[in-house]
Every structure is written in C-alpha cells, then in structure tokens.
Amino acid sequence: MKRYLQTGAAWLFIFGLLALPFACATLLPVPTEESASWASQQWPGTTLADLQSGRSSYEATCASCHDLHLPSEFTPEKWERIMVKMQVKARINDGQKNLILRYLLTASTQEAERK
C-alpha cells in the first residue's frame, strides 16, 4: 500500500510539472468584439477570428519551447522587438508573426488602458 501511495504521488508530481507551461495559457486574455474593434482601427481588416487565431498560434508555437508570458508583461514596443527575434528562432512566417503580434499588442494595450 505504501508503495502505491508513493507511486501515485510521483505521478501527480510529474503531471503537475507537465501542466505548468499550460497554466499561463488559461490566463491569457480571450479576444472579444471590443478588442477586435480596437484592433481593426490599428490594422484595418483585422477581425475577431484573426485575434483568436493569433492567441491560438501564440499558445501552440511559443509554449512548445518556453513558458508563455502574459501580454501585459511587456509594452507593445517590447513585444515588437521580441517578435522580431522570435520569428527567426521559432521559424514562423510573416503571417503567423503578424497574427500573434496583433493579438499580443491588442491584449497588452487594452490591459494597460484598464489600469
């Protein structure tokens, strides 16, 4: 019985470690119609679906190598510099980079405006 408890605890610990990179993903702001409206003023033609795609790409692409950062952790200017470097490292095309960047800039700007 003791060995079973130790094995069960070990599996829970391993599962917890594996879940850590995804914990931030649940905290990522979900794009809304309001955020799509704001984004379309910055980048004409940007839709809610574009922002949702940017969020999904950010989760899938960036979390595969490191913990995700919340959009509010960096200024829009800093996100732009980060994405220039990460585009090369992550081997993403311009379209993916633009979707991710639009999501991050929209979310970080709107969070800053709420403060």
Biopython code that builds the backbone (N, CA, C, O; Angstrom):
import numpy as np
from Bio.PDB.StructureBuilder import StructureBuilder

atoms = [
    (1, "MET", "N", (0.824, -1.194, 0.000)),
    (1, "MET", "CA", (0.000, 0.000, 0.000)),
    (1, "MET", "C", (0.871, 1.263, 0.000)),
    (1, "MET", "O", (0.590, 2.219, -0.722)),
    (2, "LYS", "N", (1.926, 1.253, 0.815)),
    (2, "LYS", "CA", (2.805, 2.415, 0.902)),
    (2, "LYS", "C", (3.452, 2.701, -0.464)),
    (2, "LYS", "O", (3.560, 3.852, -0.887)),
    (3, "ARG", "N", (3.877, 1.625, -1.139)),
    (3, "ARG", "CA", (4.500, 1.792, -2.455)),
    (3, "ARG", "C", (3.505, 2.385, -3.447)),
    (3, "ARG", "O", (3.888, 3.219, -4.267)),
    (4, "TYR", "N", (2.247, 1.979, -3.393)),
    (4, "TYR", "CA", (1.206, 2.516, -4.267)),
    (4, "TYR", "C", (1.043, 4.014, -4.029)),
    (4, "TYR", "O", (0.936, 4.787, -4.982)),
    (5, "LEU", "N", (1.025, 4.420, -2.780)),
    (5, "LEU", "CA", (0.883, 5.851, -2.467)),
    (5, "LEU", "C", (2.075, 6.636, -2.983)),
    (5, "LEU", "O", (1.918, 7.741, -3.503)),
    (6, "GLN", "N", (3.270, 6.069, -2.842)),
    (6, "GLN", "CA", (4.454, 6.755, -3.348)),
    (6, "GLN", "C", (4.407, 6.874, -4.867)),
    (6, "GLN", "O", (4.756, 7.919, -5.414)),
    (7, "THR", "N", (3.984, 5.826, -5.547)),
    (7, "THR", "CA", (3.875, 5.848, -7.000)),
    (7, "THR", "C", (2.808, 6.839, -7.440)),
    (7, "THR", "O", (3.017, 7.595, -8.389)),
    (8, "GLY", "N", (1.665, 6.840, -6.760)),
    (8, "GLY", "CA", (0.602, 7.791, -7.083)),
    (8, "GLY", "C", (1.053, 9.222, -6.898)),
    (8, "GLY", "O", (0.759, 10.085, -7.725)),
    (9, "ALA", "N", (1.775, 9.477, -5.803)),
    (9, "ALA", "CA", (2.285, 10.825, -5.545)),
    (9, "ALA", "C", (3.291, 11.233, -6.617)),
    (9, "ALA", "O", (3.322, 12.388, -7.042)),
    (10, "ALA", "N", (4.106, 10.286, -7.047)),
    (10, "ALA", "CA", (5.089, 10.586, -8.093)),
    (10, "ALA", "C", (4.393, 10.962, -9.391)),
    (10, "ALA", "O", (4.814, 11.899, -10.070)),
    (11, "TRP", "N", (3.337, 10.245, -9.741)),
    (11, "TRP", "CA", (2.607, 10.563, -10.967)),
    (11, "TRP", "C", (1.938, 11.931, -10.867)),
    (11, "TRP", "O", (1.931, 12.688, -11.838)),
    (12, "LEU", "N", (1.385, 12.249, -9.720)),
    (12, "LEU", "CA", (0.773, 13.568, -9.536)),
    (12, "LEU", "C", (1.817, 14.666, -9.684)),
    (12, "LEU", "O", (1.552, 15.704, -10.290)),
    (13, "PHE", "N", (2.994, 14.438, -9.133)),
    (13, "PHE", "CA", (4.074, 15.421, -9.238)),
    (13, "PHE", "C", (4.485, 15.610, -10.694)),
    (13, "PHE", "O", (4.640, 16.740, -11.159)),
    (14, "ILE", "N", (4.661, 14.506, -11.410)),
    (14, "ILE", "CA", (5.049, 14.579, -12.821)),
    (14, "ILE", "C", (3.976, 15.282, -13.635)),
    (14, "ILE", "O", (4.290, 16.127, -14.473)),
    (15, "PHE", "N", (2.716, 14.945, -13.401)),
    (15, "PHE", "CA", (1.619, 15.592, -14.111)),
    (15, "PHE", "C", (1.617, 17.098, -13.836)),
    (15, "PHE", "O", (1.416, 17.896, -14.751)),
    (16, "GLY", "N", (1.838, 17.479, -12.594)),
    (16, "GLY", "CA", (1.889, 18.896, -12.225)),
    (16, "GLY", "C", (2.991, 19.632, -12.968)),
    (16, "GLY", "O", (2.790, 20.753, -13.435)),
    (17, "LEU", "N", (4.157, 19.004, -13.079)),
    (17, "LEU", "CA", (5.262, 19.627, -13.805)),
    (17, "LEU", "C", (4.948, 19.781, -15.285)),
    (17, "LEU", "O", (5.286, 20.793, -15.899)),
    (18, "LEU", "N", (4.298, 18.772, -15.852)),
    (18, "LEU", "CA", (3.946, 18.847, -17.264)),
    (18, "LEU", "C", (2.876, 19.889, -17.536)),
    (18, "LEU", "O", (2.823, 20.452, -18.630)),
    (19, "ALA", "N", (2.029, 20.150, -16.564)),
    (19, "ALA", "CA", (0.940, 21.105, -16.750)),
    (19, "ALA", "C", (1.390, 22.544, -16.569)),
    (19, "ALA", "O", (0.688, 23.455, -17.006)),
    (20, "LEU", "N", (2.528, 22.782, -15.945)),
    (20, "LEU", "CA", (2.977, 24.154, -15.680)),
    (20, "LEU", "C", (3.042, 25.041, -16.910)),
    (20, "LEU", "O", (2.552, 26.169, -16.846)),
    (21, "PRO", "N", (3.615, 24.606, -18.030)),
    (21, "PRO", "CA", (3.684, 25.511, -19.187)),
    (21, "PRO", "C", (2.313, 25.947, -19.686)),
    (21, "PRO", "O", (2.190, 26.996, -20.318)),
    (22, "PHE", "N", (1.283, 25.154, -19.412)),
    (22, "PHE", "CA", (-0.043, 25.474, -19.906)),
    (22, "PHE", "C", (-0.861, 26.287, -18.919)),
    (22, "PHE", "O", (-1.949, 26.754, -19.254)),
    (23, "ALA", "N", (-0.349, 26.464, -17.706)),
    (23, "ALA", "CA", (-1.092, 27.214, -16.695)),
    (23, "ALA", "C", (-1.311, 28.653, -17.136)),
    (23, "ALA", "O", (-2.391, 29.207, -16.930)),
    (24, "CYS", "N", (-0.303, 29.258, -17.736)),
    (24, "CYS", "CA", (-0.433, 30.640, -18.199)),
    (24, "CYS", "C", (-1.430, 30.731, -19.344)),
    (24, "CYS", "O", (-2.109, 31.746, -19.497)),
    (25, "ALA", "N", (-1.521, 29.687, -20.142)),
    (25, "ALA", "CA", (-2.426, 29.717, -21.289)),
    (25, "ALA", "C", (-3.861, 29.966, -20.860)),
    (25, "ALA", "O", (-4.617, 30.630, -21.569)),
    (26, "THR", "N", (-4.235, 29.443, -19.716)),
    (26, "THR", "CA", (-5.607, 29.658, -19.242)),
    (26, "THR", "C", (-5.815, 31.079, -18.766)),
    (26, "THR", "O", (-6.953, 31.537, -18.661)),
    (27, "LEU", "N", (-4.732, 31.785, -18.474)),
    (27, "LEU", "CA", (-4.824, 33.172, -18.028)),
    (27, "LEU", "C", (-4.766, 34.176, -19.177)),
    (27, "LEU", "O", (-5.032, 35.362, -18.983)),
    (28, "LEU", "N", (-4.425, 33.709, -20.354)),
    (28, "LEU", "CA", (-4.328, 34.613, -21.496)),
    (28, "LEU", "C", (-5.687, 35.234, -21.787)),
    (28, "LEU", "O", (-6.699, 34.535, -21.815)),
    (29, "PRO", "N", (-5.711, 36.541, -22.003)),
    (29, "PRO", "CA", (-6.985, 37.186, -22.338)),
    (29, "PRO", "C", (-7.575, 36.597, -23.617)),
    (29, "PRO", "O", (-6.866, 36.333, -24.588)),
    (30, "VAL", "N", (-8.861, 36.403, -23.590)),
    (30, "VAL", "CA", (-9.581, 35.903, -24.758)),
    (30, "VAL", "C", (-10.071, 37.111, -25.553)),
    (30, "VAL", "O", (-10.714, 37.997, -24.991)),
    (31, "PRO", "N", (-9.779, 37.156, -26.844)),
    (31, "PRO", "CA", (-10.234, 38.301, -27.645)),
    (31, "PRO", "C", (-11.759, 38.424, -27.643)),
    (31, "PRO", "O", (-12.487, 37.432, -27.655)),
    (32, "THR", "N", (-12.208, 39.670, -27.628)),
    (32, "THR", "CA", (-13.637, 39.973, -27.642)),
    (32, "THR", "C", (-13.953, 40.855, -28.842)),
    (32, "THR", "O", (-13.055, 41.284, -29.566)),
    (33, "GLU", "N", (-15.235, 41.120, -29.041)),
    (33, "GLU", "CA", (-15.630, 42.048, -30.109)),
    (33, "GLU", "C", (-15.014, 43.428, -29.868)),
    (33, "GLU", "O", (-14.628, 44.116, -30.813)),
    (34, "GLU", "N", (-14.924, 43.824, -28.600)),
    (34, "GLU", "CA", (-14.318, 45.117, -28.256)),
    (34, "GLU", "C", (-12.846, 45.150, -28.675)),
    (34, "GLU", "O", (-12.371, 46.137, -29.237)),
    (35, "SER", "N", (-12.141, 44.069, -28.394)),
    (35, "SER", "CA", (-10.731, 44.043, -28.777)),
    (35, "SER", "C", (-10.578, 43.984, -30.302)),
    (35, "SER", "O", (-9.636, 44.556, -30.851)),
    (36, "ALA", "N", (-11.492, 43.302, -30.982)),
    (36, "ALA", "CA", (-11.451, 43.259, -32.445)),
    (36, "ALA", "C", (-11.719, 44.640, -33.032)),
    (36, "ALA", "O", (-11.107, 45.024, -34.029)),
    (37, "SER", "N", (-12.624, 45.380, -32.422)),
    (37, "SER", "CA", (-12.921, 46.742, -32.880)),
    (37, "SER", "C", (-11.684, 47.625, -32.732)),
    (37, "SER", "O", (-11.341, 48.381, -33.641)),
    (38, "TRP", "N", (-11.020, 47.525, -31.588)),
    (38, "TRP", "CA", (-9.804, 48.305, -31.349)),
    (38, "TRP", "C", (-8.728, 47.918, -32.360)),
    (38, "TRP", "O", (-8.079, 48.784, -32.946)),
    (39, "ALA", "N", (-8.544, 46.612, -32.562)),
    (39, "ALA", "CA", (-7.504, 46.131, -33.476)),
    (39, "ALA", "C", (-7.775, 46.550, -34.917)),
    (39, "ALA", "O", (-6.846, 46.861, -35.663)),
    (40, "SER", "N", (-9.049, 46.559, -35.307)),
    (40, "SER", "CA", (-9.360, 46.924, -36.696)),
    (40, "SER", "C", (-9.088, 48.402, -36.961)),
    (40, "SER", "O", (-8.908, 48.805, -38.110)),
    (41, "GLN", "N", (-9.058, 49.206, -35.906)),
    (41, "GLN", "CA", (-8.685, 50.615, -36.073)),
    (41, "GLN", "C", (-7.179, 50.751, -36.277)),
    (41, "GLN", "O", (-6.713, 51.643, -36.986)),
    (42, "GLN", "N", (-6.423, 49.847, -35.642)),
    (42, "GLN", "CA", (-4.960, 49.881, -35.772)),
    (42, "GLN", "C", (-4.504, 49.238, -37.082)),
    (42, "GLN", "O", (-3.605, 49.738, -37.758)),
    (43, "TRP", "N", (-5.141, 48.123, -37.422)),
    (43, "TRP", "CA", (-4.798, 47.349, -38.607)),
    (43, "TRP", "C", (-6.091, 47.061, -39.347)),
    (43, "TRP", "O", (-6.737, 46.047, -39.081)),
    (44, "PRO", "N", (-6.479, 47.925, -40.265)),
    (44, "PRO", "CA", (-7.756, 47.738, -40.974)),
    (44, "PRO", "C", (-7.898, 46.316, -41.534)),
    (44, "PRO", "O", (-6.967, 45.740, -42.097)),
    (45, "GLY", "N", (-9.098, 45.788, -41.352)),
    (45, "GLY", "CA", (-9.380, 44.444, -41.831)),
    (45, "GLY", "C", (-9.171, 43.357, -40.787)),
    (45, "GLY", "O", (-9.545, 42.205, -41.008)),
    (46, "THR", "N", (-8.569, 43.715, -39.638)),
    (46, "THR", "CA", (-8.354, 42.726, -38.577)),
    (46, "THR", "C", (-9.694, 42.344, -37.959)),
    (46, "THR", "O", (-10.502, 43.210, -37.624)),
    (47, "THR", "N", (-9.921, 41.049, -37.813)),
    (47, "THR", "CA", (-11.192, 40.542, -37.297)),
    (47, "THR", "C", (-10.994, 39.832, -35.960)),
    (47, "THR", "O", (-9.869, 39.582, -35.527)),
    (48, "LEU", "N", (-12.114, 39.515, -35.322)),
    (48, "LEU", "CA", (-12.081, 38.736, -34.091)),
    (48, "LEU", "C", (-11.425, 37.386, -34.363)),
    (48, "LEU", "O", (-10.644, 36.899, -33.545)),
    (49, "ALA", "N", (-11.736, 36.782, -35.504)),
    (49, "ALA", "CA", (-11.127, 35.491, -35.863)),
    (49, "ALA", "C", (-9.609, 35.606, -35.982)),
    (49, "ALA", "O", (-8.887, 34.676, -35.622)),
    (50, "ASP", "N", (-9.123, 36.742, -36.486)),
    (50, "ASP", "CA", (-7.677, 36.960, -36.578)),
    (50, "ASP", "C", (-7.046, 36.977, -35.189)),
    (50, "ASP", "O", (-6.009, 36.353, -34.964)),
    (51, "LEU", "N", (-7.674, 37.690, -34.263)),
    (51, "LEU", "CA", (-7.138, 37.766, -32.902)),
    (51, "LEU", "C", (-7.197, 36.401, -32.217)),
    (51, "LEU", "O", (-6.274, 36.029, -31.491)),
    (52, "GLN", "N", (-8.267, 35.663, -32.443)),
    (52, "GLN", "CA", (-8.375, 34.325, -31.874)),
    (52, "GLN", "C", (-7.302, 33.410, -32.449)),
    (52, "GLN", "O", (-6.713, 32.603, -31.730)),
    (53, "SER", "N", (-7.056, 33.538, -33.735)),
    (53, "SER", "CA", (-6.007, 32.752, -34.381)),
    (53, "SER", "C", (-4.632, 33.135, -33.839)),
    (53, "SER", "O", (-3.780, 32.273, -33.625)),
    (54, "GLY", "N", (-4.421, 34.433, -33.618)),
    (54, "GLY", "CA", (-3.159, 34.892, -33.035)),
    (54, "GLY", "C", (-2.940, 34.332, -31.646)),
    (54, "GLY", "O", (-1.827, 33.940, -31.296)),
    (55, "ARG", "N", (-4.008, 34.292, -30.846)),
    (55, "ARG", "CA", (-3.917, 33.732, -29.495)),
    (55, "ARG", "C", (-3.586, 32.246, -29.570)),
    (55, "ARG", "O", (-2.713, 31.768, -28.846)),
    (56, "SER", "N", (-4.273, 31.518, -30.434)),
    (56, "SER", "CA", (-4.026, 30.079, -30.593)),
    (56, "SER", "C", (-2.600, 29.810, -31.072)),
    (56, "SER", "O", (-1.935, 28.895, -30.585)),
    (57, "SER", "N", (-2.143, 30.608, -32.020)),
    (57, "SER", "CA", (-0.777, 30.436, -32.531)),
    (57, "SER", "C", (0.250, 30.750, -31.461)),
    (57, "SER", "O", (1.276, 30.078, -31.359)),
    (58, "TYR", "N", (-0.024, 31.774, -30.662)),
    (58, "TYR", "CA", (0.877, 32.124, -29.561)),
    (58, "TYR", "C", (0.990, 30.951, -28.592)),
    (58, "TYR", "O", (2.089, 30.566, -28.191)),
    (59, "GLU", "N", (-0.154, 30.392, -28.224)),
    (59, "GLU", "CA", (-0.143, 29.243, -27.306)),
    (59, "GLU", "C", (0.614, 28.060, -27.908)),
    (59, "GLU", "O", (1.503, 27.497, -27.269)),
    (60, "ALA", "N", (0.267, 27.693, -29.116)),
    (60, "ALA", "CA", (0.834, 26.494, -29.726)),
    (60, "ALA", "C", (2.314, 26.650, -30.058)),
    (60, "ALA", "O", (3.115, 25.757, -29.781)),
    (61, "THR", "N", (2.669, 27.768, -30.644)),
    (61, "THR", "CA", (4.039, 27.956, -31.107)),
    (61, "THR", "C", (4.993, 28.271, -29.967)),
    (61, "THR", "O", (6.044, 27.644, -29.834)),
    (62, "CYS", "N", (4.625, 29.237, -29.153)),
    (62, "CYS", "CA", (5.558, 29.723, -28.139)),
    (62, "CYS", "C", (5.673, 28.786, -26.936)),
    (62, "CYS", "O", (6.757, 28.624, -26.375)),
    (63, "ALA", "N", (4.567, 28.174, -26.545)),
    (63, "ALA", "CA", (4.597, 27.268, -25.388)),
    (63, "ALA", "C", (5.334, 25.973, -25.690)),
    (63, "ALA", "O", (5.664, 25.221, -24.773)),
    (64, "SER", "N", (5.596, 25.706, -26.957)),
    (64, "SER", "CA", (6.315, 24.477, -27.282)),
    (64, "SER", "C", (7.781, 24.569, -26.852)),
    (64, "SER", "O", (8.448, 23.542, -26.729)),
    (65, "CYS", "N", (8.294, 25.787, -26.620)),
    (65, "CYS", "CA", (9.701, 25.952, -26.225)),
    (65, "CYS", "C", (9.894, 26.561, -24.839)),
    (65, "CYS", "O", (10.901, 26.294, -24.183)),
    (66, "HIS", "N", (8.951, 27.369, -24.389)),
    (66, "HIS", "CA", (9.145, 28.043, -23.100)),
    (66, "HIS", "C", (7.802, 28.420, -22.502)),
    (66, "HIS", "O", (6.762, 28.310, -23.151)),
    (67, "ASP", "N", (7.841, 28.867, -21.251)),
    (67, "ASP", "CA", (6.621, 29.333, -20.595)),
    (67, "ASP", "C", (6.094, 30.558, -21.328)),
    (67, "ASP", "O", (6.859, 31.380, -21.832)),
    (68, "LEU", "N", (4.795, 30.658, -21.374)),
    (68, "LEU", "CA", (4.175, 31.819, -22.018)),
    (68, "LEU", "C", (4.220, 33.026, -21.098)),
    (68, "LEU", "O", (4.156, 32.893, -19.876)),
    (69, "HIS", "N", (4.330, 34.186, -21.685)),
    (69, "HIS", "CA", (4.238, 35.442, -20.955)),
    (69, "HIS", "C", (2.860, 36.029, -21.207)),
    (69, "HIS", "O", (2.328, 35.939, -22.313)),
    (70, "LEU", "N", (2.294, 36.626, -20.183)),
    (70, "LEU", "CA", (1.031, 37.318, -20.373)),
    (70, "LEU", "C", (1.274, 38.545, -21.237)),
    (70, "LEU", "O", (2.336, 39.160, -21.138)),
    (71, "PRO", "N", (0.326, 38.914, -22.074)),
    (71, "PRO", "CA", (0.512, 40.101, -22.907)),
    (71, "PRO", "C", (0.841, 41.356, -22.097)),
    (71, "PRO", "O", (1.586, 42.219, -22.563)),
    (72, "SER", "N", (0.295, 41.457, -20.904)),
    (72, "SER", "CA", (0.505, 42.649, -20.076)),
    (72, "SER", "C", (1.906, 42.722, -19.460)),
    (72, "SER", "O", (2.258, 43.734, -18.855)),
    (73, "GLU", "N", (2.702, 41.668, -19.605)),
    (73, "GLU", "CA", (4.044, 41.671, -19.029)),
    (73, "GLU", "C", (5.002, 42.609, -19.760)),
    (73, "GLU", "O", (6.000, 43.049, -19.189)),
    (74, "PHE", "N", (4.699, 42.913, -21.018)),
    (74, "PHE", "CA", (5.588, 43.759, -21.809)),
    (74, "PHE", "C", (4.792, 44.852, -22.503)),
    (74, "PHE", "O", (3.598, 44.707, -22.765)),
    (75, "THR", "N", (5.476, 45.942, -22.791)),
    (75, "THR", "CA", (4.859, 47.037, -23.536)),
    (75, "THR", "C", (4.734, 46.614, -25.002)),
    (75, "THR", "O", (5.398, 45.675, -25.439)),
    (76, "PRO", "N", (3.883, 47.307, -25.756)),
    (76, "PRO", "CA", (3.802, 46.997, -27.191)),
    (76, "PRO", "C", (5.154, 47.093, -27.895)),
    (76, "PRO", "O", (5.464, 46.278, -28.763)),
    (77, "GLU", "N", (5.944, 48.074, -27.527)),
    (77, "GLU", "CA", (7.264, 48.243, -28.157)),
    (77, "GLU", "C", (8.164, 47.040, -27.871)),
    (77, "GLU", "O", (8.875, 46.561, -28.754)),
    (78, "LYS", "N", (8.122, 46.566, -26.641)),
    (78, "LYS", "CA", (8.936, 45.411, -26.257)),
    (78, "LYS", "C", (8.451, 44.156, -26.991)),
    (78, "LYS", "O", (9.264, 43.359, -27.459)),
    (79, "TRP", "N", (7.112, 43.976, -27.095)),
    (79, "TRP", "CA", (6.591, 42.820, -27.826)),
    (79, "TRP", "C", (7.056, 42.833, -29.270)),
    (79, "TRP", "O", (7.377, 41.781, -29.822)),
    (80, "GLU", "N", (7.099, 44.001, -29.891)),
    (80, "GLU", "CA", (7.545, 44.085, -31.288)),
    (80, "GLU", "C", (8.995, 43.616, -31.421)),
    (80, "GLU", "O", (9.332, 42.882, -32.350)),
    (81, "ARG", "N", (9.847, 44.042, -30.491)),
    (81, "ARG", "CA", (11.251, 43.614, -30.521)),
    (81, "ARG", "C", (11.375, 42.110, -30.269)),
    (81, "ARG", "O", (12.160, 41.422, -30.923)),
    (82, "ILE", "N", (10.596, 41.616, -29.321)),
    (82, "ILE", "CA", (10.626, 40.180, -29.011)),
    (82, "ILE", "C", (10.219, 39.368, -30.236)),
    (82, "ILE", "O", (10.868, 38.380, -30.581)),
    (83, "MET", "N", (9.144, 39.789, -30.886)),
    (83, "MET", "CA", (8.633, 39.018, -32.021)),
    (83, "MET", "C", (9.587, 39.021, -33.209)),
    (83, "MET", "O", (9.629, 38.048, -33.962)),
    (84, "VAL", "N", (10.346, 40.084, -33.393)),
    (84, "VAL", "CA", (11.336, 40.112, -34.474)),
    (84, "VAL", "C", (12.364, 39.004, -34.245)),
    (84, "VAL", "O", (12.720, 38.273, -35.170)),
    (85, "LYS", "N", (12.837, 38.888, -32.992)),
    (85, "LYS", "CA", (13.821, 37.848, -32.673)),
    (85, "LYS", "C", (13.199, 36.451, -32.697)),
    (85, "LYS", "O", (13.791, 35.506, -33.219)),
    (86, "MET", "N", (12.011, 36.335, -32.133)),
    (86, "MET", "CA", (11.397, 35.013, -32.009)),
    (86, "MET", "C", (10.895, 34.474, -33.343)),
    (86, "MET", "O", (10.783, 33.261, -33.515)),
    (87, "GLN", "N", (10.597, 35.345, -34.275)),
    (87, "GLN", "CA", (10.158, 34.863, -35.589)),
    (87, "GLN", "C", (11.235, 33.977, -36.199)),
    (87, "GLN", "O", (10.937, 32.929, -36.771)),
    (88, "VAL", "N", (12.470, 34.399, -36.076)),
    (88, "VAL", "CA", (13.584, 33.632, -36.633)),
    (88, "VAL", "C", (13.774, 32.337, -35.844)),
    (88, "VAL", "O", (13.881, 31.258, -36.427)),
    (89, "LYS", "N", (13.814, 32.451, -34.510)),
    (89, "LYS", "CA", (14.037, 31.264, -33.675)),
    (89, "LYS", "C", (12.922, 30.238, -33.827)),
    (89, "LYS", "O", (13.187, 29.038, -33.901)),
    (90, "ALA", "N", (11.683, 30.702, -33.875)),
    (90, "ALA", "CA", (10.534, 29.795, -33.933)),
    (90, "ALA", "C", (10.198, 29.374, -35.365)),
    (90, "ALA", "O", (9.348, 28.512, -35.590)),
    (91, "ARG", "N", (10.872, 29.991, -36.313)),
    (91, "ARG", "CA", (10.653, 29.670, -37.734)),
    (91, "ARG", "C", (9.188, 29.841, -38.135)),
    (91, "ARG", "O", (8.578, 28.956, -38.736)),
    (92, "ILE", "N", (8.648, 31.001, -37.787)),
    (92, "ILE", "CA", (7.271, 31.284, -38.193)),
    (92, "ILE", "C", (7.278, 32.287, -39.341)),
    (92, "ILE", "O", (8.176, 33.122, -39.451)),
    (93, "ASN", "N", (6.280, 32.189, -40.176)),
    (93, "ASN", "CA", (6.219, 33.079, -41.336)),
    (93, "ASN", "C", (5.661, 34.450, -40.930)),
    (93, "ASN", "O", (5.211, 34.640, -39.801)),
    (94, "ASP", "N", (5.700, 35.385, -41.861)),
    (94, "ASP", "CA", (5.241, 36.744, -41.573)),
    (94, "ASP", "C", (3.773, 36.780, -41.168)),
    (94, "ASP", "O", (3.391, 37.543, -40.281)),
    (95, "GLY", "N", (2.952, 35.961, -41.811)),
    (95, "GLY", "CA", (1.527, 35.936, -41.475)),
    (95, "GLY", "C", (1.283, 35.497, -40.050)),
    (95, "GLY", "O", (0.500, 36.122, -39.335)),
    (96, "GLN", "N", (1.946, 34.427, -39.622)),
    (96, "GLN", "CA", (1.813, 33.958, -38.238)),
    (96, "GLN", "C", (2.323, 35.006, -37.265)),
    (96, "GLN", "O", (1.691, 35.290, -36.248)),
    (97, "LYS", "N", (3.477, 35.577, -37.590)),
    (97, "LYS", "CA", (4.054, 36.602, -36.714)),
    (97, "LYS", "C", (3.082, 37.757, -36.549)),
    (97, "LYS", "O", (2.870, 38.238, -35.436)),
    (98, "ASN", "N", (2.493, 38.205, -37.644)),
    (98, "ASN", "CA", (1.568, 39.332, -37.579)),
    (98, "ASN", "C", (0.331, 39.004, -36.755)),
    (98, "ASN", "O", (-0.135, 39.847, -35.988)),
    (99, "LEU", "N", (-0.212, 37.796, -36.896)),
    (99, "LEU", "CA", (-1.386, 37.414, -36.105)),
    (99, "LEU", "C", (-1.054, 37.369, -34.612)),
    (99, "LEU", "O", (-1.804, 37.884, -33.783)),
    (100, "ILE", "N", (0.078, 36.748, -34.285)),
    (100, "ILE", "CA", (0.488, 36.679, -32.878)),
    (100, "ILE", "C", (0.735, 38.076, -32.332)),
    (100, "ILE", "O", (0.278, 38.415, -31.240)),
    (101, "LEU", "N", (1.454, 38.878, -33.091)),
    (101, "LEU", "CA", (1.781, 40.228, -32.636)),
    (101, "LEU", "C", (0.530, 41.084, -32.470)),
    (101, "LEU", "O", (0.430, 41.832, -31.497)),
    (102, "ARG", "N", (-0.410, 40.995, -33.379)),
    (102, "ARG", "CA", (-1.653, 41.765, -33.249)),
    (102, "ARG", "C", (-2.419, 41.343, -31.999)),
    (102, "ARG", "O", (-2.967, 42.184, -31.287)),
    (103, "TYR", "N", (-2.454, 40.045, -31.735)),
    (103, "TYR", "CA", (-3.104, 39.574, -30.509)),
    (103, "TYR", "C", (-2.397, 40.144, -29.284)),
    (103, "TYR", "O", (-3.047, 40.698, -28.398)),
    (104, "LEU", "N", (-1.070, 40.012, -29.226)),
    (104, "LEU", "CA", (-0.315, 40.470, -28.058)),
    (104, "LEU", "C", (-0.417, 41.978, -27.865)),
    (104, "LEU", "O", (-0.583, 42.450, -26.740)),
    (105, "LEU", "N", (-0.316, 42.739, -28.956)),
    (105, "LEU", "CA", (-0.394, 44.196, -28.847)),
    (105, "LEU", "C", (-1.791, 44.644, -28.425)),
    (105, "LEU", "O", (-1.927, 45.560, -27.614)),
    (106, "THR", "N", (-2.813, 44.015, -28.960)),
    (106, "THR", "CA", (-4.191, 44.357, -28.591)),
    (106, "THR", "C", (-4.420, 44.056, -27.121)),
    (106, "THR", "O", (-4.935, 44.895, -26.382)),
    (107, "ALA", "N", (-4.038, 42.860, -26.699)),
    (107, "ALA", "CA", (-4.272, 42.467, -25.303)),
    (107, "ALA", "C", (-3.452, 43.316, -24.340)),
    (107, "ALA", "O", (-3.964, 43.726, -23.299)),
    (108, "SER", "N", (-2.200, 43.587, -24.662)),
    (108, "SER", "CA", (-1.360, 44.380, -23.730)),
    (108, "SER", "C", (-1.829, 45.823, -23.652)),
    (108, "SER", "O", (-1.814, 46.418, -22.575)),
    (109, "THR", "N", (-2.245, 46.395, -24.772)),
    (109, "THR", "CA", (-2.720, 47.786, -24.780)),
    (109, "THR", "C", (-4.030, 47.900, -24.020)),
    (109, "THR", "O", (-4.205, 48.820, -23.220)),
    (110, "GLN", "N", (-4.947, 46.979, -24.259)),
    (110, "GLN", "CA", (-6.236, 47.052, -23.565)),
    (110, "GLN", "C", (-6.071, 46.842, -22.073)),
    (110, "GLN", "O", (-6.774, 47.472, -21.283)),
    (111, "GLU", "N", (-5.160, 45.973, -21.670)),
    (111, "GLU", "CA", (-4.911, 45.774, -20.232)),
    (111, "GLU", "C", (-4.337, 47.042, -19.618)),
    (111, "GLU", "O", (-4.713, 47.423, -18.509)),
    (112, "ALA", "N", (-3.431, 47.695, -20.329)),
    (112, "ALA", "CA", (-2.829, 48.948, -19.821)),
    (112, "ALA", "C", (-3.880, 50.038, -19.697)),
    (112, "ALA", "O", (-3.834, 50.832, -18.757)),
    (113, "GLU", "N", (-4.825, 50.091, -20.627)),
    (113, "GLU", "CA", (-5.889, 51.095, -20.583)),
    (113, "GLU", "C", (-6.850, 50.875, -19.418)),
    (113, "GLU", "O", (-7.448, 51.825, -18.911)),
    (114, "ARG", "N", (-6.997, 49.620, -18.995)),
    (114, "ARG", "CA", (-7.909, 49.307, -17.878)),
    (114, "ARG", "C", (-7.326, 49.707, -16.532)),
    (114, "ARG", "O", (-8.066, 49.902, -15.568)),
    (115, "LYS", "N", (-6.010, 49.830, -16.457)),
    (115, "LYS", "CA", (-5.343, 50.137, -15.179)),
    (115, "LYS", "C", (-5.485, 51.577, -14.808)),
    (115, "LYS", "O", (-4.984, 51.998, -13.766)),
]
sb = StructureBuilder()
sb.init_structure("model")
sb.init_model(0)
sb.init_chain("A")
sb.init_seg("    ")
for serial, (resi, resn, name, xyz) in enumerate(atoms, 1):
    if name == "N":
        sb.init_residue(resn, " ", resi, " ")
    sb.init_atom(name, np.array(xyz, "f"), 0.0, 1.0, " ", f" {name:<3s}", serial, name[0])
structure = sb.get_structure()
